[in-house]
Amino acid sequence: MAKVLVIGAGGVGSVAVHKMAMNPDIFSEVALASRTLPKCEAIAASVKERTCRDVATYQLDADDVTATTALLNELKPALVVNLALPYQDLNIMDACLAAGVNYMDTANYEPIDEAKFEYKWQWAYHERFKAAGLTALLGSGFDPGVTSVFATWLKKHKLDTIRTLDILDCNGGDHGQPFATNFNPEINIREITAPARRWENGEWVETPALTIRQTFDFEAVGPKNMYLMYHEELESLAHHLPEIERIRFWMTFGDAYITHLTVLQNVGMTRIDPVLYEGKEIVPLQFLKAVLPEPASLGALTKGKTNIGDIATGLKDGVEKTLYIYNICDHEEAYAETGNQAISYTTGVPAMIGAAMLVTGVWGGAGVFNIEQFDPDPYMDMLNKHGLPWQVKELEGPLAF
């Protein structure tokens, strides 16, 4: 049993805290901190109503390393679960080092003034965490997170080697809004509008955003258009599983979403550089975030399912096989359990599981680690037990595209 501090009170933070409270044998105390205290208090009230457990809440600017360090010294948690903005990762890691606390996140660092996310900044902390005898676990969401664990589980149990890996992320949910994002609009739009990259034959191949499209028939959802994108687990998997010749990431979007996004780009509303408006500097994308629907408000409206998984082709006993491993999550069921839609649920549950792996000592070690560096089996077992059951099937052959 251990005390943990969750930083970040969005939908993912809400799911993670709810699921931690549902597992008192693992998490003896749960604290929640955010820049916006009322959000923390609303989550704590929901947790109390659903589980009868108390969650301590704190107002915190996670950009302030001194303030974060002071809170850690006051609470003395076994682990910080960083579910705040990716821009804040390094500041929170600095505070963990200063206070001697283990660290975990679900998304890698991204500079606020450049839409480019890489692991190099966080990997550079390895020696500092190692010297301090602390663990930092990077990327325990769904993608990154579960999708990487899926790959290592396939290699451990089903394939001797993996030649190609495709990660397919499908959200078949419908919230009825003309245009909205299912998680933080600023992060979501920066991610989608960045150039697409894939790992192929030992190098990165870059193409313009949203220019490569394929159609795939997703179980429980149906045929959907999916677009080639860049996602951070491509970098870590290419590094830790260098045998893989090609790794790609695909995400589904409806035509209406693409049309709205194209218009917003064309008129400059997705820019991340400041513009002068009535004598003040504003960042267009941050303004857009303020006028779009709050993702947390979509939970009660969203119906349908998500389907996220890996398709891997490789050799088993000298014979080539293609395996598809995936999870299907229902938006309405996720909302009934935690008050959040499935996009938050599929990230928040793995955040809880990654935290459980660390605080129970199932995973550990001094330094900075990506999730695929650990034994996948206990993590996969917890997915089945805590709301994200997975299934695996053999396909007739590799993807045709």
N, C-alpha and C positions, 0 to 999 in steps of 0.2 A: 504494500500500500504506500502511496506517495502523494505529496502535494504538487500540483502543477499550476503554472500561470499561463493562461491563454491571452495573447495580445491580438486584438482585432475583433470587433463586434459586428461584422457583416454576417451574411447568411452562412458562410463556412464556419465562422466562429460560433455561431448559434448552434449549428448541428454538432460540432465537436464537443461543446460544453454539455449539451443535452446527453450525448452518448457517453461522455465521461461520467456524468451524474448517474447514468443507468448502470454503471459498473463500479459500485463502491468498494468491491473487493480489490480493485486495482488502483483507483483514484480516491484516496481518503479525503482530500480537500481539493477543490477547484476554485481558482480565482480568475477573474476576467477583467482586463484593462483595455481601455480605448480612449481616444481623444474625446469622444462623445459619451459622457457618462450615462445619459438617459438610454442610449442603446444597450449598454451593459445592464442597466437596471431592468429593462424590458425583457432581456434574455433571462436574467436571474429570476424574474417573476414567473416566466413560462416554465423554467426548470423546476421551480418550487411547486407549481401547480401540477406538473406532470410526474415528478419523482419524489416530492416532499423533501428534497435536499436543498441546502442553502449554498449559494455561490457568492463569494465576496466580490465586490466590484470596486474598481479604481479608475479615476481619470488619469490618463497618461498620454503625453506627447512622445511617441516612440522615436522621434527624430532627436530627442534630447537624451544623449547617452548618460549624462549625469543623473537626470531624474529617473531613468530606467534602472540604472545601477542602484540608486537609493531604494527603489521599490523592491528590487531583488534582494538587497541586503535586509530589508524589513521582513519580507515574506519567507525568504530562504526556501524557495521551491526546489524540488529535485530536477525540474525541467521547465524550460520556457518553450511553449508552442507558439511560434510566430505565424499568425494568420492575418497580419497587417498587410500593407502595400509592399510590393517588391522593392520599391525604392528604399525601404527602411531596414532591409535585411542586415546590411553591414553594421548599422548603428546598434541593432539589437544584438548582433554577435559580439560587438565590442563590449556592450554592457554585460553580457554573459561571461566573457573573459574576465572583466573587472570584478564581478561578484562571485565567480567560481561556480557557475550554473550551466548545466547541459542545455543544448539548443536543438530545435527542430523546426523545419518550415515545410511549405508545400509548393513554393514557387521560387525560382532563383532570382538573384539580384538584377535589377535593371536601373540604369541611371535615369533620373527624372527628366533630363534634358535630351535624351537620345533613346529612340525606340529600338534598343538592341539589348537582348538579354543573353548573357553568357555565364558559364560557371567559373571562369578564370578568377573573378574577384573573390568568390567564396572559397574556391580551391586553394587560393593563396593563404588562407587562414589555417591550413592543415597543421603546420608546425607549431603555431601558437596554441591551438587546442591540444595538440599532442603533448607539448611541454607542460600544459596546465593539467593534464590528466582528465580532460573533458571530452565529451562526445558531441559532435554536431552532425545531425542527420538531415540531409537535404532532399527535398522533393517527396514528401509522403502525402500526396493528394491522390487523385486518380490518374491524371496525365499532366505532369509526371507523377509517378508513384506506383499505382496498381499496374499500369501498363508495363512498367519496367519489371515489376515482380512477376507478372505474367510471362515475360520473356525468359527470366532466369528459371522459373518453374518448368517451362517447356524444355529448356536445355537440360535441366536436372533429371526430368522424368520421361520425356517423350522424344527428344532429338539429341543426337550426339554433337551435332554442330548446327548452327543457324546460318543460312546463306543470305536470305532476304527477310526483312521484317517490315510490315506495314501496320501502323497504328491507326485505327478507324474510330472516330469520335462522332457519334450521331445523337443529336437531340431531336426527337420526334415530338416534343411538347408544343402545345399551342396555348398562348396566354391571351390571345384576342386583341393585343395591342398593335397599332400600325407599325411601330418600331420600338424595340426595347432590347436591352441586353440582359442575359441571365446571371451575370455577375458584374462586378464593378465596371461601369461603361468605359472609364478611362483606360483601364488595363485591357479590357476586352478589345476595344477598337484599335489601340496601339498594336496589339498582338496580330489582329487580323489584317491590318493594312501594311505590316512589315513585309519585306520581300520574302518569298518562299525559298526554303533551302532544303535540300536532301543530301544525305551522305551516300556517295556512290564511288566504288573502286578507290577508296582511300582519299577522297577529296570532297569538298563541298561544291554542289552545283546550285547556283542561285537563279531564280526566275522571278519576274514581277508578281506582286501579290494577286491572288485570285484569278490567275490566267490558265491554270491547269485544272480541268474538271473531269470527273468521272462519275458514273452512276453505279450505286451498289444497293442491293436488296437486303435491308436489315431486318432480321427476325423481330417480330412484334411491332415493327414500325412501317416497313415497306420500302420501296425504291426511293432513294434520295440522292440528290446531287451533292457530291462532296468535292472539296477543293484542297489542293496541295498547299500545305502551310509549313512554317518552321515552328518547332516546339522544343523546349530545352532538353527533354529526355533523349532526343536524337544525339545531342552532343555527349551526354554522359554514357549512353549505351555504346556509341561508337568508340569511346575511350576505354570502357571496361569490358566490352565484348568485341575486340578488334577483328575477330574472324568474320563478322557480318559485312558482306560486300555492299549491301544497299539497305538503308533505313529511310522510310518515308512516314509522314504524318498527314492524315486527311481529316477534315472537319466538314460537317454538313451545314448548308445554309439554304434557305428558301429564296426564291426569285425576288420576293418583295423585300427581304432583308438586304440582298445585294443591291437592288435598285436604290433603296434609301441610303445605304452606305456610299454608293457611287456619287449620288447627288451631294451628300454632306462633304465628301472629299473634294468634289469639283468646286464647291463654294468656299472651301477653306476651313470648314468647321472641325476637321480632324487634325488640324495643325497643333503641334505641341510647343511651338515657339511663341513667345508673347507678342501681342499686337497692341497698339495704343488705341484706347477707346475712351473718349471724353476725358482725356488727360490722365487716364490710368492704364496700366498694363494688365491685360487679361490673356489667359491662354485659351484659345477657342475650344479645345477639347475639354478643358475643365469646365467651361461655361456650358458646353453641350451636356456634360454629365449632370449638371445642376438642373437642367430642364427635362431630361429623360426620366421615365419612370424609375423609381427606386427598385432595384432588383428584389429586395426583400418583400416588396409589396405584390410581387407576381405569384407568390406561393399559392394563395387561395384561388388564383385564376387559371393556373396552368394544369392542363390535362394532357395525357399521353405518356410516352416512355422514352428513356434514353437507352442506347445500346453502344457500349464502348469496349473495344478489345483489340487484340493483336492477331494478325495472320502471319505465320512464320513458315518458311520453307527451308528445309535442311535435310541432312542425312541421318538415318537411323539404321544401324547395322549395314551400312553401305547402300541402302535404298532411299531415294528421295521421297520425302513426305511433306505435305502441307497441312498445318494444323491451325484451327481458328479457336481462340479462347476469348471469352467475352462475358460481360455482365449486362443484364437488362434491369433497369430501375424504373419504377412507376412514380410519376410526379405526385399523384394524389395520395399514394401510400406514404411517400416520404413526408408530405405535408401533414398527414394525420399523425405521424409519429413525432415529428419535431417542429412542425410549424414552418417548414422550409421546403422549397421545391427540390427536384431531383438533382439539379446542377450543383446546388450547395451540398446536398446530401452525399453525392458521390465523391465529393472532396472532403467533407467534414468527417465522415466515417473513417476513411483511411488515415486522416490526421489523428483521430483517437487511437486507431490501431497502431500506428507508428509510435505514438507516445507510450502505449502499453508495452510495446516491444522493448523500449528503452528503460522505463521505470521498473519493469519486472526483471531486467537483466537478461532477457532472452537475446537481445542484440546489445552490443556495446563495443567499447574500444576507445582509445585516445586518438583524436584527430577529427578530420572532416570526411564524411562518407556519403556517397549516394546510395539510394535504397537497394540498387541491384547488387551491392557488394555483400549483402547479408543473405542468410539462408531463407529462401522464400516460403518454406513449408509452414511455419507457425503463423506467418502473416496471412497466407492463403486460407488456413483453417479459420482464423478470426473473421475474414471476409464472409465466409459461409455462415458464421454464427451471429453476425451483427448487422445483417441487412443488405449485404451485397453478394449474394450467391453467384458463383460463376459456373460456366460449363465449357467443355472443350469438345470439338468434333474434328474429324479428319475431312478435308476437302479433296475433290477429285484431282486437283492440281493447283499450281501457283496462280495468282491473279493474272488475268490476260493483259493487263495494262502496266 
